Amino acid sequence: MDHAASTPIADSVLEEMMPYLKENYGNPSSIHRYGRIATKAIESARKRVAEMINSNPCEILFTSGGTESNNTALHGVMNQNKGKQLITTSIEHDAVLEPCKKLESLGFDVVYLPVDSVGIIDLAKLESTISEKTSLVSVMFANNEVGTVQPIKEIAQICKKHNVLFHTDAVQGIGKIPINVKELGIDLMSISSHKINGPKGIGALYIRNRVNIDPFILGGGQENGMRSGTENVANIVGFGKACQIAKENIHDNITNLQNLRNHLIQRVSSEISHVSVNGHAEMRLPNNAHFTFLGVNGEDLIIKLDEHGIAASTGSACSVKTQKASHVLMAMGFSHEKITGSLRLTVGISNNKSEIDQTVDALKQIVAELRAVSPFKTKYGFN
């Protein structure tokens, strides 16, 4: 129940990767047969990734994952352009927020747009914030904690109107929402393999043709000089296969994920008291259910669920070790008490209805046990 953190590699993905971990081990930079086999495999995967988002293969830059893609986009654009301002939001993943902090330390102006109580930015506020010095707007496609999906097409239209580049972190959205970069008007987009049943350690940055950015990693000139370093051929092949599978099954997957998520939300909301569902009711990822259980600590819930063999989360797996309050929920105006009692459950294509029921049954028992000793027992009248 934590598929937002990662997903298992599909059997067919692993099967397609294996030859490039063993017999087809050539370096793509080599001109002999082994090198040519590796190069052909990379370009085939690049085409599959491009087809998933309706881009040209030449617009796909392979990276080590979403974090590198975000860093490459932000630093690459800001170092290339004359404008010194970047506009983003207060609910971005740390893979965007931390590069923004670094850019601020280098003298760039970063504006963090607020969001409303369900995590949506104000389009009028965005447009009024753009100025002559704005080079880039970076707004995540879908939030990794509460699952809220932003009005990406409208954001892109505003950016285009003002001749400003638009980047979106689509790591959570890819494979769960049909994404057509041409139709949406996106200039740069970050995606990652391990969120769509592909291997970890591989991702991509879509860079629209004629958008110029500075290379982030220098050296041997791989990826047309945009990302030096010997390519991770097996993982690239796996990523390409995962994209092909996700594209072919996306509509069925969305329906199945929504059915599971809705069943989860319905049962939790009707069978557990003092609980709220967070994020936008309709503009949300099909697999995300984010709850607040009053009078309960979210980390205690995770530990207890784990004892029942159920994986869950309070937010981003990348920042959980910092033990800091969710900046996303703070930006949405949540009280400390509501933030403390939050829990994210995210289903995947390998889940089924009986596992949802197993999770809810465990949650009911665990919440009752924790509330029985909660200091808020009298305040809320827990039974």
N, C-alpha and C positions, 0 to 999 in steps of 0.2 A: 504493500500500500504506500510505497514511496518511489513511484516511477518517475517523479519529477527530478529526483536525485540521479537515478540511472536506471537503465533497462538491460535485461539479459541479451546477449548476442543471439540472434536467430540462427538456427542450425544451418540454413542455406548460406548465410553470411559467412559463418566460420568455415564451411566447406569450400567456399570460393576463395577464402584467404589462404588456406593451408598450402597450396602449391608455391605461394610466394614467400612462405616461411621456410621452405625446404628446397626443392629442386630449382625453382625459378627465383634464385636469390640474387640475381645480377643487380649492379648499380645502374640506375637509369642514365647516369652521365657517361657510361662506357659505350663505345661505338660497336662493340662486338655483339654477337647474337644474344647473349644473356642480358646485356644492357638494353637491346632493342625490345626484347620480350617485356622487360619491366616498364619501359617507356610506353609501349602499346597498352599495357594494363592500366597505367595511370591515366592515359588519355581516354580510354574507354570509361573509366570511373568518373572522370571529369564530365563527360557527356551525360552520364546518368544523373549526377548531382544537378547539372544545369537543367536537364529536362524536368526535374522535380519542381523547380521554381520558375520555369519558363525563361531562362537566360541563355546566353550563348556560352559555349564551353570556355571560350577565351576570357570570360568574365569571372571565372571561378579560380580563386587563389586558395590552395590547400594550406592549412595551418595545423597546429597541434590541438586546436579546439576553440571553444567559444571565447575563452579568456584572451588568447592570443589574437583572435580575430577582432575583438573589441579594441584591444590595445593598438593593433595595427591601423584600424580605421581612425581612431581618435588622434593618435600621434601623427599618423600619415597625412591626414587632411590638415591638421593645424600647423604642422611644420611646412606644408606646401603652400598654404594660402596666406595672403597678406592680412586678412581680418584676424583679430586677436580674441574674438569672442566665440564661445561654444555654449549652446543651450541644451540642457538635458532635464531630467526630472529628479524629484527627491526620492523616487522609489526604484531606481535602477539597481541592477545587480552590482555587487562590489567590483566585478570585472569591468564596469564602466565608471563607477564612482571613484575607485582608486586611481585610475589613469587621469581622471579629471582633477583630483587633488594634486597629482604630479604636475599637470599642465598649469595649475594655479601657481605652484611653486616656481615655475619657469616664466611667470609673468603674464600668462593668459587669463582672460576674464571668463569665468564659468558661471552661468546662471542656472539655478536649480528651480524648475517650475514646481509649484505645489500641485496636489491632487485633491479631489473631493473625497467624501467618506467611503466611496466604493473604488477609489483608485484611478479615476479618470482625470486627465488633464483638461484644462480650460483652453479651447482652441483660440478664443479671442485673446486670452492672456499670452499665448504663444506668439500670435501674430504681432501683438503690440510690443513684445519683447525684442523681436528681430530688428536689428539696426544695420547700418552700413558696415559695421565692424564684425558682424556675424558671419562666420565661415561655415559652421556646421550645427545642425540640430540632431541630437541623438535621443530617441525615445524608444524604449523597449516595446516589442510587438505584444507580448503577453507577460504579465508579472509572474515571477517564479514562486511567490508565496501565496497570494490570494487568487491568482489565475485570471485577473481582469485583463481583457484585451482592449488595446487602445484603438482609436479611430485612425488607423494608419494611412488610409487613402487620403483623408482630409488633411492630415498633417503634411503629407507629401505635397499636396496641392498648394498649401500655404508656403512651403519651402520653395517650390518651383516659382511661384508668383514673385517671390522676393530674391530669386536667384541664389538660394542658399542650399548647400548639399544636405541630404537627409540620410542618416544612418539609423538602422534599427537592429537591436539585439533580438533575434528571432529564435534563440536556442530553445526556449520552451514551446514556441508556436509551431516549429517545423514538424511535419508529420501528423499534427493534430488539427491543423487548419490549412485549407488549400491556400497556398501562397504563390501569386503570380507577380513577380517583381515588375514586369513591364506594365501590367494593368494597374498596379498600386502606385507606380511612380517612385519606387525606392532607388536610391543611388548606391548605398552600401548596406549589406546585411550580413550579420554573423549567424552561423549555424554550427551545430555539433553533432557528431555521429552517435555518441552513446545515449542520446535521448530518444533515438529511433531504432533501437535494437541492433546497433552497430558497435564496433569496438571503441574503447576509450583511447584518448590521445590523438584524435584526428578530428578536424573540423574544416570549415571553409569560410572565406570572406568573399561574398559577391561584390564586385566592383563594376558598376555600370561602365560600359565602353565610353571612352573619352573623359572619365573622371581620373585625375592624376593625384597620386599620393606618394609620399616618400616611403621607400622600403624601410621596414622595421628591423629586419635581420640581414646583415651583410656578410658576404663571404664568397661562396662558389658560384653565385649567379643563377641558382635553380629557380624554377617558377618564373621564368622570364625576368630574372633579376629582382623579383619582388619579395622572395623569401628564400634566402640561401640556406643550404643544409641538405644532405642526402635525404631524398624522399622516403617516407615510411610506406613502402609499396604495398605491403600486405594490408595495413590499416586503410590505406586509400582505396584499395580494391573492396574491402569490407564495407567502407562507407558508401561507395558507389552502389553496391548490391543492396544495402539497407535502404538507400534512397529509392531504388527501383521498386522494391517491395512495398515501401510506404506509399509511393505514388499509385501503384496498382490497386492498393487496398484502402486508400484513405477514406473514402465515403463509408464503406462498411465499418472501418475502425472507428470513425467518428460516431456512428450510430450506436455501436456496441459500447463504447466508452461513455457516451451520454446516458445510456440506459443504466449502466452500472452505477455511475455517479449519482443519477437521480434517485435510484433505489436507495443508495447510501444516505443521501440527504433526507429523503422522505422518512426513513426509519429513525435516523438520529433525531430529527426535528420532532417527530411524533412520540418517541419513546423515552427521550431524555429531557428533563426539565432544565430551564435556565441555560439554554444553548442558543447561539445565533450563528447564522451562516454569513461569512464575510466575503467581500468582493461584489462585483456587479452580478445581478441576478441572471442576465441574459448574455452580456458581452463578456464571456469567460471561457476558459479552456474547457473542452468537453470532458476532461479527466480529473479536474481539480475540484476538491471540496475542502474549504477552509472554515474551521469552526472555532468558536470561543465557548468554553465551558466555564461558567462563573464558579468561583470558589475552588478551582482545581489548578494545579501547576502543570503546564504543558509538558515540561521535562519529566515530571512524574508519570504522566500519561504514557510517554514514549517508553520509559523504562518498564512500566507494567505491561504495556502491549508487547514489548519485546519478550517478556517472560511467557507470553501466550503465543509466541512465534509469529508476531505481526510487526512489520516494520512501518514506522511512521516518522513524521518530522514536525518541527515547529516552524521551519523555514528553509533557507538555503543551506545545503549540505556543505558548501564551500566556506561558510562563515560560522558554522555552529560551534567550533572550538573556541571562538572568541568570547562566548557567553554574554554577548551584548544584546540588549533589547532590540527587537525588530524595528529597523529604521522605516520599513514599509508601513507597518501598523502605526507607528508614531506619526508618520506623514499623513496618514488617513484620519488622524485625530483620536485614536484609541487611547483610553485610559491605561495606566500601568496595570491595573487589575485585569482588563480585557486582553492586554498583550500577554500577560503571564499565563492566562488560561487558553492560549491559542494552540491549535493542532491542525496540521496540513495532512490530508490523506489524498493521494493521487494514484488512480488506478492505471493499469496498463493492459495491453492486448492479451496478456497471458492470464489475467484475472477472470474469475467467473462469479456468478451470483451467490453461490454457496460461500465463497470467501468473503463477500461483502457481508453476508449474514453472520458469519463467524466473527468478523471484525466488530459489528454492531453489538452482538451478544457480549463480547469481551469488554467493549467500551462501557456498556450499561453496568456491568459488574464492577469494573475498575472505578468509574466515576462515583458510583454509590459508596464504595469503600473509602475513596479519598475524601469525599464530602462528609462522611461520618466523622472524620477527625479534622475537618476544615475549620479554621478560625472564623470563617464567614457563615458557619452553620446557622447561627441565630439570625444574622442579618437577612439571609435569603430564605430561611425556613426550610432548609433541606430536610427531606424525610429520612 
